[in-house]
Structures are given as structure tokens and as C-alpha cells.
Amino acid sequence: MEASNVILSAPLQQLKDEHVSLREEMNHIYEIIEEIEFESGSAVIQEFARLYERILDFNIKLKSHSTKEDDWLFPMMASHLGENDKTIEVMEFEHEKAEQHLRDFLTEAEQARPIVDEDEAQAIAVYAVQAYATLIQHFDREEKVLFPLAEKILSAGEKEELERRFRS
């Protein structure tokens, strides 16, 4: 089954659509990281402050998205998949890994504030790079594997339930 040919139901399409805006935000974050990497002096400090604010905002949006999957989609799918199927386990692990990288970034940045030097800023930004890399792969895996699988195994009633929960 080729994922791109699968027509997703409304709640699964909503999750996929949320990836678009999250990716755009991640790309802006990555551009700031590159500035931190290639600039020097006060420009690095200014960019780091921008990065911190962007990640604070992004983290809220990501948590909202992840909650829909962790609390509703994954448990629904798990009830259809056999005990030996690791699909949901892998997805949950990737969520935890990305969230941990973001937490590490925010924790280190807060501990380094209010005065962050150039080397600290570049070192702390590595956590943001790790979160970015994890999420790019994760979104791709969800879109190519998880969402088409969910479309196939979830009943019409379960999809309606997801849609109802996403609206509330």
C-alpha cells in the first residue's frame, strides 16, 4: 500500500495537516540554529534569545499535537494491533525522545540565562538540532506508515470518536 495514495479520514488528515505547520516552525527554528552556528559575538546571543522564544512557543504547539496521538489515536490503534506489533511503541518512544531534547534545551537555556556566552549558546543549540532531526523522521514515519495503517484498521465509529475528541 503506497501511503501517498491513501485517502485519510478527517481526524487522520487533521493530524497530517498539523505536521505542515509544525514543520514550517521547525524550519524557522533550524534557520536560527544555523545563524547561531555561523555567526559570532553578540549576534549569536541575540539569535539564541530568539531561538529560546521560538522553542517555548513550538513546544506548546507540539504538545497539543502529540496529546491527540498519545491519548487517543495510539490507544485506539493498539487495541487492534497484536502484542508483538511495535508500531505504537516506536511512535511513543520517538515522542519521548523529541520531548526530552526540547526539555534539555529549555532547561539548559534557563540555567545559562540571563547571560549566555557564545560557546554555551552553540552547545545548548545542539539539543534543538537533535529534536529537529528526531521530529523530521518521526513525522515522515507517521505519514508513510502510521496514518495509512490507522485508516485501514480503525472502524468508522472510532474515526468519528477521534474527530469528536479532536474538536473538544
SULNOR-V449454 format. One record per pair of residues at least 6 apart in sequence whose C-alpha atoms are under 8 Angstrom apart, sorted by sequence separation. I is the first residue (numbers start at 1). J is the second residue. If there is no record, write none. Layout:
BEGIN
i=I j=J
i=I j=J
END
This chain:
BEGIN
i=36 j=43
i=37 j=44
i=36 j=44
i=112 j=120
i=35 j=44
i=36 j=45
i=78 j=88
i=36 j=47
i=77 j=88
i=35 j=47
i=36 j=48
i=109 j=121
i=33 j=47
i=74 j=88
i=32 j=47
i=33 j=48
i=109 j=124
i=32 j=48
i=108 j=124
i=32 j=50
i=33 j=51
i=32 j=51
i=105 j=124
i=105 j=125
i=105 j=126
i=29 j=51
i=70 j=92
i=105 j=127
i=104 j=127
i=105 j=128
i=29 j=54
i=102 j=127
i=29 j=55
i=101 j=127
i=102 j=128
i=101 j=128
i=66 j=95
i=101 j=130
i=102 j=131
i=101 j=131
i=26 j=58
i=98 j=130
i=99 j=131
i=25 j=58
i=98 j=131
i=97 j=131
i=98 j=132
i=22 j=58
i=98 j=134
i=97 j=134
i=98 j=135
i=22 j=61
i=22 j=62
i=94 j=134
i=94 j=135
i=59 j=102
i=94 j=138
i=18 j=65
i=55 j=102
i=91 j=138
i=15 j=65
i=56 j=106
i=55 j=106
i=91 j=142
i=52 j=106
i=52 j=109
i=87 j=146
i=45 j=116
i=45 j=117
i=45 j=118
i=48 j=121
i=77 j=150
i=80 j=153
i=44 j=118
i=80 j=154
i=42 j=118
i=45 j=121
i=77 j=153
i=41 j=118
i=44 j=121
i=48 j=125
i=77 j=154
i=40 j=118
i=76 j=154
i=76 j=158
i=36 j=121
i=37 j=122
i=36 j=122
i=36 j=125
i=73 j=162
i=72 j=162
i=33 j=125
i=72 j=165
i=33 j=128
i=33 j=129
i=68 j=166
i=30 j=129
i=30 j=132
i=26 j=132
i=23 j=136
i=19 j=139
i=16 j=143
i=16 j=147
i=12 j=147
i=12 j=150
i=8 j=147
i=12 j=151
i=3 j=143
i=4 j=144
i=8 j=148
i=3 j=144
i=2 j=144
i=3 j=145
i=6 j=148
i=9 j=151
i=8 j=151
i=3 j=148
i=11 j=159
i=10 j=159
i=11 j=160
i=9 j=159
i=11 j=162
i=11 j=163
i=10 j=163
i=11 j=166
END
